[in-house]
Amino acid sequence: MTAPVPVGRSDERRRRGHHSGRAPPPRWRRPDAAARRQRTSLTGDVLAELPVSTPEDVAGAFARARQAQRAWAATPVRRRAAVLLRFHDLVLARQSEVLDLIQLETGKARLHAHEEVQAVAVAARHYGHAAPALLRPKGHTGVLPLLTKATELRRPRGVVGQIAPWNYPFELSVGDALPAFAAGNAVVMKPDTQTALTALWARRLLVEAGLPEGVWQVVLGDGPVVGPAVVAHADYVSFTGSTRTGREVARGAAARLVGCSLELGGKNAMLVLRDADVEKAAAGAVRACFSSAGQLCVSIERLYVHSSLADDFLRRFTARTKAMRLGTALAYGADMGSLISARQLETVTRHVEEAVAKGATVLAGGRPRPDVGPFFHEPTILDGVEPPMAVCAEETFGPVVSVYRFDDEDEAVRRANATPYGLNASVWTTDGRRGRALAARLDAGTVNVNEGYAAAYGSARAPMGGMGDSGLGRRHGSEGLLKYTEAQTVAHQRIMPLAPAFGLDDEQYARVMTRGLRLLKAVRLR
């Protein structure tokens, strides 16, 4: 087992290919299908040969899912929810299997892979317990109390088309699918080919927990080919990915008049106020900026620090960043893992090199680390970043953060909000009430006080999603399940119709209804 490598030291003995010694998954492909080689981000070695789906394969998957969905929707909701609770236990019992897969496919450190295990377990527990109450028929006061009985029903949409990204292949595949299953839907999922093994493992485990096999179909292949085919057949679309692709998904869904939820990009800000605990804020900034090598939509890429404590904060933050250990082992111990691909490494490198060429200063990191693995890049802190540097406004999606100073909190809020994105933000202060008040002024779907992203994301009873160019809809909370349903109102009128009756003519009926409406307002009936 290879020890993690400190950021500040290059060691040719720790070249790519060194990990824990566990064997990668076997190569597998359907004999009659085109195949694509999947390689591990840690070393570049081949992990598997995966089949490539065609649009015809996608249509077949939806046909099978529709057939299975009818029986699944007829299954009592408590029995559907029980599948999620059994899955919760299986995930925790067999987490080492999926941790290995997540690391091999994404290259992330094991602790960051475990964040996905935690998130999936939380979602399974939450919806396993909450779904029966959320989906229970709800009675409402009708237009005429006692005479009109209105009932709200929640019906599954049918077959959900889900397009999942590579960066959190466990949480953003099965974690998003669980509420869809609890609501009585089937799912046809297109995971990213780079991280398909994790999604396939999750499917196998959920079937073991009791999900009928036909209810979850998986299709693989290039996004521009398979993605539009998924959107073309789905009764509802769940997408996580880039803002550019999200707009295309939204257009495709709108053309068919089906709903969609989209979690898209971000350029997330962290504000360190003048009364913050500097040591805690520095430690929190490391987690907020460099978890999963910065490849999470809610990662912090802009760091605003009050001028009065900027020097102290940056000294501590820089020291912590330089002490981070990079590693490829399938074991705990590394502080940060790899980027996912050459494309991500190129983007990170370009953003850093362009910023430096235009006058920015590197406080920590700043370079790729091929001695550790093919796509490793050091966690990087940039000072003096200004427009038109790309890193100033574009999403980097890597281990790079730009530091800015401010003197006034109104200024900090204004600068934090000066972006088309609005996904996540972070506020650090010793005054919780003040921090929450300032958080409410930030244009972001989630804001964490004295935490980077995990507090809001992990609160599964509360909604999570983006504003502006960061997306539509929410995961988690009641919205995270009810979005996968159609609301139906059944109203039963009793004794008398909503029309002239009992000998009343039109004018008399209108006077009776007018008096009734005034009375209902007077007694504050909603």
Secondary structure as UniProt FT lines:
FT   STRAND          5..6
FT   TURN            7..8
FT   HELIX           12..14
FT   TURN            16..17
FT   TURN            31..32
FT   STRAND          35..39
FT   TURN            41..43
FT   STRAND          46..51
FT   HELIX           55..74
FT   HELIX           77..93
FT   HELIX           95..106
FT   HELIX           110..135
FT   STRAND          138..141
FT   TURN            145..147
FT   STRAND          148..156
FT   STRAND          159..163
FT   TURN            169..170
FT   HELIX           171..175
FT   HELIX           176..182
FT   TURN            183..184
FT   STRAND          186..190
FT   HELIX           193..195
FT   HELIX           196..208
FT   TURN            209..210
FT   HELIX           213..215
FT   STRAND          216..218
FT   HELIX           223..233
FT   STRAND          236..240
FT   HELIX           243..255
FT   TURN            256..257
FT   STRAND          259..263
FT   STRAND          268..272
FT   TURN            274..275
FT   HELIX           278..290
FT   HELIX           291..294
FT   TURN            297..298
FT   STRAND          300..306
FT   HELIX           307..309
FT   HELIX           310..322
FT   STRAND          325..326
FT   TURN            332..333
FT   HELIX           342..357
FT   TURN            358..359
FT   STRAND          361..364
FT   TURN            370..372
FT   TURN            374..375
FT   STRAND          380..383
FT   TURN            387..388
FT   HELIX           390..393
FT   STRAND          400..406
FT   HELIX           409..416
FT   STRAND          421..422
FT   STRAND          424..428
FT   HELIX           432..439
FT   TURN            440..441
FT   STRAND          446..449
FT   HELIX           454..458
FT   TURN            460..461
FT   STRAND          467..468
FT   TURN            469..470
FT   STRAND          471..472
FT   HELIX           477..482
FT   TURN            483..484
FT   STRAND          485..493
FT   TURN            502..503
FT   HELIX           506..522
FT   TURN            523..524
//
